[in-house]
Amino acid sequence: MRTVMSYKVLLVEDDATTADYITKGLVEEGFTVDRADNGRDGLFLATEAAHDAIILDRMLPGMDGMAVLAALRAAGIETPVIILSALATADERVKGLTGGSDDYLAKPFAFAELLARLRIILRRGGGQAAETRLSCGGLEVDLLSRKVKRGSRTIDLQPREFRLLDYLLRHQGEVVTRTMLLEGVWDYHFDPGTNVIDVHISRLRRKVDEEGESPLIHTIRGAGYRLSEQG
């Protein structure tokens, strides 16, 4: 049974390198990320869909971050916001915090610090996602600690294996195609023509389905893979 939803974060950042860096780190930590590269699109996404937190660059094209934040608060949207800014003076941080943000992080920053601050504002109660686990049969995944267990057995996974298992669990009972895995786990929008998926599925299966245990990862010939208690 699927029991968990991950936190959903909106990232509004116009620098593609920074946005890719943050997105990669958050996805590896189990977050779902929506992205916008300008203030107007960021405001649209923030008002059209629910998010557990917003990471908002201050200096954006079209509409700056403080204007986006003011519009959100005026609309009654209280989603927690972390402002990212190259403006690092005490006065600028005060302006950001008094302008309605929940935190203010100066650039350049370490991803570990951003992640810690994000988790803090989510724990304050602003986030909507209360569940933090995925499970299927005796297999359990803790999305926050990134610990994986099957029964009493702890399973050590590499980052890509963890993302693959996470994806399969979120689609458990469904047939997952190669295209779905390429886009959802590897961020490829084309088939690179390698056996990368088969290799990682094989490695993951050896770790999840040990001898004597009922198999959870099934190959659907000509279609893809399925994670379920039943074959």
N, C-alpha and C positions, 0 to 999 in steps of 0.2 A: 504494500500500500504506500502511495506517495503521501508524505505528511508535512513537507516543508516548502516554504517559498523563501528565496533569498531576498536580501535588501536590494531595492532598485534605486540607483543613483543617477541624477541628471548632471552631466558634466558640460559646462559652457566655457569653452576655451578656444581662442582663435589660432593659437600656435599649434600646428599639426604635430610637431615632435613631442611637445609637452602633453598634448591630448592623448597621443598614442601611448606614451610612457605611463600615464595615469590609468588609462583604460586597461592596458595589459596587466598592470599590478592589481587592479580591482577585480578583474575577471578571474585571475589566478586565486584570489581570496574568496571567490564564490559570489561576488556581487554581479548584478545585472546592470549594464550601463547604457543610458541614452546619451547622445551627444549632439551639441550644436556648436557652430563656430562663429556665431555672432549674437549680439544681444537680442535682436528681435525674434530670431528663431528660438533662442533659449527661453524667452518669455512665453512664446507660443507653446512650446513643449511643457513648460512648467504649469501652464494653466489648462492644458488639454488632457494631461495624464497625471495620475498620482505617483509621487516619488517619496522615498523615505528620507532623502537628503539631496541637497544641491551643492555642487562644487562650482563656484562662480568666479571667473576671472574678472578683475575690476576694469581693465582697459580693453574694451571690446569694440569692434566696428559696428556701425549702425546705431547702437544704443549701449552706453557704458554700463558696467556692472552695477553701480550704485542706482542708476535709473531703473534697471531691471528689478533690483531688490525693492526699491520704493514702490514700483507698480505691483509687485507680488503682495507686499504687505497691505497696500491700499485695497487690493482685491480680497483681502481676508485669508490669503494663503500663508499658513504658518509653518510650512516645511522648513526644517533646519537648513541653514545656509552657511557654508564655509567660503569666505572670500580668499582668493589667491591674488596677490598683487606684488609688483616690483616696488611699490611705494611702501617703504618699510619704516618710516618715522613713527614716533609715538603718536603724533597728531593724526596721521593718516589712519593708524590702527583704531584710534578712538572714533574717528569719523565713520569707519566701517562698522564698528560694533554698535555705536549709537544710531546708525542708519538702519539697523534691523537685522544684522547678521548675527549668527551664533558663535562664530569664531573667525579669526583673521590670520592667515598664514602668509608670511612674506616669501617672495621668490629671491633666490633659488631655495628650494626646500628638498628635504629627503622624503622619499615616498613613505618610509616607515613612520615618520612624524605625521604626515597627512593621514595615513591609515589609523593611527592612534587617536588623532583628533576626531576623525569621522566616527569611530566606534564610541567615543565618549559622548558625542551629541546624539547618537542613536540610543545609547543607554539612558539618556535623560528622558526618554519617552516620546521623542518626536517621531521616531520611525514607526511604520505601520506593521512591519514584519516581526512577529513575535517568535515564530518557529525558526529553529536553527539546525534542524536535523533532516536527513533523508534516510529512508530505510526500505529494504525489500527482503522479506524473510528474516533471516538472522543477520543480514548485512546492515550495518549502520554507519552513517557518515555524519560527523560533526563539522558543519561548515565554518564555524568560528575557529575552532582549534585545529581543523583539518585532520582530525584523527579518524581512521577507518578501522572498523572491527567487524568480524564475523563470528558471532558467538563470543567465546572468550579469547579468540585469536586476534591479535593486532596485525594489521596489514600496512606495510610501508610502501607508499606510492611516490613516484616521481611527479613533479608538477603537472606534466602533460597527461600522465595516467590519471591523476586526480581530476583534471578537467574532463577527461573522457568518461570516467565513472560518474561524475556529477551530471554530465549530459545524459548518459544512459538512464540514470535514476530519475531524472526529471521527465523522461519520456518512457518510463517503464511500462511494459505491456504493449508498446507500440513498436512497429518495425521502423528502425532508423536506417536510412540509406547512407551510402557513401557521401553523397552530396551534402546531406544534412550534417554529417560529422565534419566534413571539410570546412563548411561554413561556420558551424557552431563551436568547433574545438580548435581548428587550425586557422580560422579566419581566411581561408582560401575561397575565392569565388570562381575557381576553375579547378579542374582535376590536373595536378602536376604530373600525372602518369607514373606515380611511384606506388610501392606497396606499403607506404607509411601507416595507413590505417590498419592493414592486416597485421603488421608487426606489433603495433601498440595494443590491438585487441588481443593478440596471442599472449603478450606479456601480462596484460591485465587479467586475462582469464586464468593464467597459471597462478596468480596471486589470490584471486577471489575464489576460484573453484578448485580447492585442493582435493586430492584423492579421497574418496569416501563421502564427500559432501555433494548434496544435490546441486547440479549445475544451475547457475543463474544467468550466465551470458550465453545466448544461443545464436548460432549462425542460421540465417534464413536464406537458403540457397537462391541465388539470382536476385535477391532483394536487399539484404543488408544484415542487420543484427537486431536482437531484441533482448532486453533484460527483464526477466520475470521468474517467478517461482515455478511456473509450469513451462515445460518444453514446447 
